Amino acid sequence: MNPGINLYPNPNNGEFVLKIGTQMNNMELLIENNLGQIVHTQTVSQGENKIRTKNLAQGIYHYLVLENKQVIGQGKMKIE
């Protein structure tokens, strides 16, 4: 996994920043609910990416950062 990927604040209110420290190609953010269903997708790039997911309910979500469909970073986040 890539240590240059940071998501903050965590917990958040559905708006957060995904910071990616290294340049990569074809990057995408996927957010899954606790059933494994993809509830948000967004193209991301190097630097700070502002993510807005106001339609998601409060709870814990799993996020994946992909490069060319390969997982390069992942973690959990909480929406309050």
Protein Blocks (a to p, Z undefined) as FASTA:
>chain_A
ZZkbccdddddehiacdddfbdcehiacddddfkopafbdcdddehjdddddfkbccddd
dddddeehiafbdcddddZZ
